[in-house]
Amino acid sequence: MTTSCEPDRRESGGTPAFDPASWDSVRAQFALDPGRAHLATFVFAAHPAPVRAAVTAHRDGLDRDAVGYLAANEERLDEAVLRGAADHLDTSPDQIALTDSTTMGLGLLYTGLRLRPGDEVLTTEHDFYATHESLRLRAERDGVTVRRVRLYRDPAVTTVDEIVANLAAAVTTRTRVVALTWVHSSTGVKLPIRQLAEAVRARSPEALVCVDGVHGFGAEAVTPAQLGCDVLISGCHKWLLGPRGTGLGWGSERAWNRMTPVIATFDRRSIGHWLFGDGGAPPTPAGPAHTPGGYHTFEHRWALAEAFEFHRRIGPERIASRTRELADRLKEGLSGISGLRLVTPRSAELSAGIVCCDVTDLPIGEAVGRLHAAGVTASSTPYNPSHLRFGATIANSPEDVDAAIRAVRGLV
C-alpha cells in the first residue's frame, strides 16, 4: 500500500488545505468544537472534511435527480468503496461485504454460518452485547451450543500467555466457531488474535476464528492475513472516522464457503442471473453476495471511499503510531493520579487506543458528567462492571490528552 504525503492546496468551505504530513492539519479537517477535548470520538465519529464534502456532493446529486444519479453512479461508486476497503485490508474486493454497522455484520455472520447438530460456538465473557445476543438468537433458533470463557481476571496485569492458555483450554473437538473481539471496549485489552487463532486450530482445525474488529479497524495497521483470522467484521464510523452508518465484513475463502447469505443482494450479477439464468447459483463473488440488498443511505456509503483515501494519504502505520503515542501519554498521566486505578494494560502489545480507568468512590456516570462540564468528552463502558473510558484518535492532539488528565485530577 503506497502513501502520499503531498499537501492538498485546495480549500473548501473554510477548511484549511490538507497536509497529511502535519497532525495539526489532520486535526483541522474536523469541525469539532475547539473548546472541548473530544476523547470519545471512537464511539461515534465526526467526519473529516473530505468525507463531509463527499456526503454533501452525493446527497445533492440524489436530491436533484434521485433516480438518474443512482442509475448513473451506483455501480461505479460501489466499486470504488470496495477497492478502497480492499486496499486498506490488502485483500480482494470479492472478499468484502458492505454493511451498515458492526452489529449488522455480526448478525449476518452468526445467522449465516452453516452448523450441524452437535457443533459448538465458543465466545468469551468479554464480548459485547451484539455478539452475545446474535449467538443467543442463533441458539434459540436451532439449538446450537454456545459457551463462554473468561480470558483474563485482571485486565491491567493480564498476559498473552494467560489469554491464550484460557482460550485453548476451552476449545474442544466440537468447536466449529470461535467468536472473539480484537479490542475490548469494556477494558481496552487488545487480544493477540494471531496467537489465539493458532491455538484454536491446534485443538480444532475446522474451527473458524471470527473477529469483531471495530476498535482495531482504523486504529491498528494490521490486515486480516496478519491477524490470522477467518472473518473480520467492523463498522467504519468509529476509529476509521468514516461515514456514519457504514461497515464491512471480510471473510477468507473457507469462511465464505461455510456461510449462506441471509438477505438477498442487489449485486448486478445476482439480479442478472435471476432474470436470465438457468436456476443455479448466481456467479456473484462471496463478499458481494453477502452484501444486503435494498436501498441504503447511499450518500454515506459512497463517501466511504474518501474515508479510506484519507487514511491512505496519512498512512495507516503513522495513524497507528499516533494512536499508540496518545494512548501511552494518557495512560502515563492517569497512572500517576492518586485515587485512580488504570484498568487497561500499559503494554502496547495488549492495548490499542481505548484507555479505561476507575475513580475511587465516584460513580461512573457522575465522573463522565463532571468531565463534560470541565470541557472533556469521555464515555462509560456499557458493561457490568462499567469503567470510565477515553480514546484519542487522529482528530486529537497531545493538548487534548493533557486536558483530560488535568480534569481527572479534579475528580479526585
N, C-alpha and C positions, 0 to 999 in steps of 0.2 A: 504494500500500500504506500503510495507516494504522498508526500505532504508539501504543500506550497505555503510559504510564509511571506509572500508578497502582499503588501497592503492593498486594500480596495479603496481607491481615491474617491469613489462616488459617495455622495451623501443623499439620504432620503428621509424626509420628514423630520429633519433636525438631528438625526442620529450621526455621531461622528464617523468619519471614514474608518473602515475596519482594518486594523493591522493585527493579524493573527499572532505575530511575534510579541505583542505587548499585552500583558494581562490587564493594564488599565484600559486599553482599547477593547479587549474582550468584555470587560465589565461594563463599558459604556454602551454595548449593544443591547443591554437590558434596560427596560423602562421602570425598574424597581424604584421605590421611594428611597431617595438617598439619605433620608434621615433615620433609616431603620436598618439594622443588621438582620438580613433575611437568612436565617440558618435552618429553614425548613422547606427550602425550595424543592428538595428531593421528594417531598410529599406530593406536591402538585406544582409543576414548574411554570415559571414565566417564560415567554418566548423571546429568543434573541431577535434582533432587527430583521435578519434575512427571512426568518420563519414568519414573523409578523407580516412582512411585505408579501410573501408568497400566499399566505392565507387571504390577505386582502385582495390580491390580484385574482385568485381563483373564485373568491366569493363574488367579486364584482362581475366577472365573466359569466358566472352562473345566474346572477341577478339580471344581467342584460338579456341573456338568451339561454335559459337553463338547458333545454333540450339540445340546442345547437352546440353549446360549449361542451356538454357532456359527450355528444357524439364525435366531435372533432378532436377531443383531447383524452378521453378516458384511457384508451389502450396505451398511448404513449406515456402518459403521466404515471399510470400504474407500473409500467416497466421501469421508469426512472426511479421510482421508490424502491422497487425490488433490486435494481442494480446498486443503489446506494447502500441498502441493507446488506447485500451480498458482499460488496467491497469491504464494508465495516467488519463483517464477520469472516472474511476470507473464505467464502463458500460460493455455491452456485445459487442464482435466483430460483432455480427449480426446487431447492430445498427449503424455501421460506414461504410461510403462510402469513398473510396480513390479518390482524385482528384489531379490536378496539381497545383492548386492555389486557393486563396480565390475567385478571380474573376470567375473562372470556377465553383466553388461550388455555388456561388450566382446565376450564370446564370442557372445552373441545378435546383436549388431550385425554383426560381421565374418563370421559364418556366414550371416546372413540377407540381406545385400546381394546384389542380383542384378547380376552382372557377365558381360560377354560375352568370348569369346576375343579376346585382344589388348588387353583393358583392363588398366590398371596401377594398383596401390596404392602410394602413396608415404608412407613414415613417416620417422622420424628415428632417429638413433643414440642419442638421449637418452631414448627412451621406455622404459617399464617392461616387465618380463617378460610381464605379462598381455597387452599389446598385441602385442609381438613374437611371442609364442607363438600367440596367436589368429590372427595373419596367417600364420605358418608353417604352421599346420594347415590354413588355407584354401588356401594354395598347394599343399600336399600333396594335398588332396582333388581340386582341379580345375585345377591348373596356373596359377592367377592369378599374374601377375608382381608381386613385391613388392620395392621398392627402399628404401634408407635414405639419408638425407642428414644431414650434420653441420651444425648451425645456428650453432655458435659454437666457437671454440677455447679461449678462457679465459672461463669464466662470470663471473668477478669484474669483467671490464672489457668485456664484450660490449655491443653497442648494438642498438637497434631496427633501424637500417639494416643492420647485419651479418646479423641473423637473417632479416629479410625478403628481403634480396638472395640469401642462400644457399638459402632455400626456393624462391623464384621461379625461380632458375636451374635447379632440379631438376625443376620441373613441365614436363611435355610435353603434347602434344595427345592423348596416350593416357591421361593421368592421369584417373581417374574417382573416386578416393577419396584424400583426404589425412588421415592419422591423426596427430593431434597430442596433446600433453599440456599442459594450461593452465599448471600449476606443476610444474616438475620436482622430484620428490622426491630426485633424485640430487645436485642442486646448489642448489636454491632459486630457480632462474631462472623468472620468470613470463613466458610468451610474450605478445607483443602480438597476440592472436588476431584481432582485427578487421582490423588491417593485413595479417596473413598471409592471412586469408580473401579480402580484396580482391585481393591479389597472385595468389592461386591462380586466382580466377575470371577475372582478366585474361588468364591464359595458357590456361586450360581451363574454359570456362563451365559445362560439365556436371559438373565435379568437386564432390563432396560433402566438406565440411570437418567431420571427426568429431573430437570432443574428449573425452579423459579429463579430467574436471574435478574429480576428487576432492579435490585440495589447493587448489582455489579455492572450491569449493562450501561455503558457511558461513563462509568467511574473507573473501571479497570480495563486495561488494554489487553484483553485476553479473548481468544476466539474459541468457539466450541471444540475445535480439534485440539487446542491446547488444554482445555478443561478435561477432555476425555469423556464427556457426557454423550448420551444418545439423543436427548431432547433439551432444548433451551427455550423457555417461554419468558417473554418480557413485555411490559408496557414501554412506550417510548416517551412518556410525558413526565419522567422523573429525572434521573441523572443524565439522560441524553438531552434533556431540555427541549424535547420535540413538541409537536402539536398535541394539544390535549385531545384525548380520545383516540389514541393510536397505539398499536402494539404489534408484535410479531411472534411467530413460533418457528424455530429451526428444528429440523429432525435429520438424523442420519438415515441412510437408505434402509438399514434393518429396522429402525423405529417406524418410519413411514409404512413399511411393508406389514407392520403389525397393527395398523390403525385403519379404521373406516371413517370417512368424513361424516360429520354429524349434521351439517347444514349444506344444502346444495350450493355449489359455487356458481358464480356468474362468469367464470373464465370462458372466453370465446370458444375454446376448443371443446369444452363440455357442452355448451349450448349448440354448437355446430353439429356435434355428434348426436345430440338429442333430435335435431332437425333432420339430419341426413344419414345418420349412422345405421349400423345393422343390428343394434340392440345390445352389443357387447359393451365392455368397459370403455369409457372415453379415454382419449390419448393425453389427457391433461397431466402434467408432471405432479408429483406427490404434494409439494408445498402449495402451489396454487389450487390444487384440488381440495385442500383443507381451508382455503380462504372463504369464509361465509359470504354468500351472495347477498343480493338485495342492495338497496341504495344506502349510502353512508354519508357522513359529513365529509364530502369529497374535498372541500377546500382545506380541511385539516389533513386528511390522508395524503393528498398530493404535496402538501408543504413539508412532509416528512423528508423528501429528497433534500430540501435545503438544510434540515437539521443534520443529516449525515454529512453534507458538504461543509457545514460549519465546523463539525468535529474534524473532518478530514483536513481542512485548512489549518486548524490549530495543531493537530497531530494527536492521535489517541495516547501515545506514550507521554507526551507533555501534559495532557489532561490528567492522566493517571498520576503522574508525578506531582502535579499541582494539588490534586485532591489529597494525596498522602501527606504532602507538606502542610496543608491547612489542618488536616485531621491530627497530625502529630503536634502541631502548635496548640491546638485546642486541648488535646489530652495532657500535654505537658503543663499548661496553665491550670486546668481543672484539678490535676492531681496534687497541686500544691496548696489547695484550699482546705483548711481545717473544717470538718463537719460535712465534707462531701466524699462520697465513695464512687470511684470510677468503676463502671460495670464492663465496659468494652476493653478487650485486651490491648495492651500497649504495643505489641508487636504488629508490624505491617503484614506479616505472614498470615495472621489470623484476624485482621481487621481491614476495613476499607474506608469509606467516607463517613459512615454513621458513628457517632460517639454518644454513648448513653451513660448516665450517672444518676445517683440518688443524693438528695439533700436531706440530711438528718432532721427528723421531726417536722418536715414540711410536706404537706400533701402535694402530689404532682400537679394537680390542676391549679392550685394556688401558685406554685412555682412558675408555671407557664404564664399565668395571668400577670404576675408581678414582673416577669421578664418583659412581657409585651408592653407593659406600662413604662418600662425603662428603655424601650426602643429596640428590643431584641425579640425576634420571632423564633421561638423554639417549638417543640411539639412534645406530646407524651406518647409513649408506645401503647398501641391498642391491644394490650395483652394483660394477663394477670400472672405475676405482678407487673405493674406499669412502672416505667422509668422516664426520667427527663431525657430528652433526645435532641441532639444537634446534628447538623450536617452541612459542611461548607462545600459548595460547588465552585465551578469556574466563574460563576456570577458573583463570587465573593472576593474579598481582599483580606490580607492579614489584619487590617484595622477592624474589620467586622468580627473576626475571631477574638481580638483583644477586647472589643466592646462587650462581647458575650462573657468573657472571663471576668471582667470588672462587674458586670451586672450580677453574675452568680455570686461573687464575693458579697455583694449587697444583700443576698438572700440569707446568708449565714452570719 
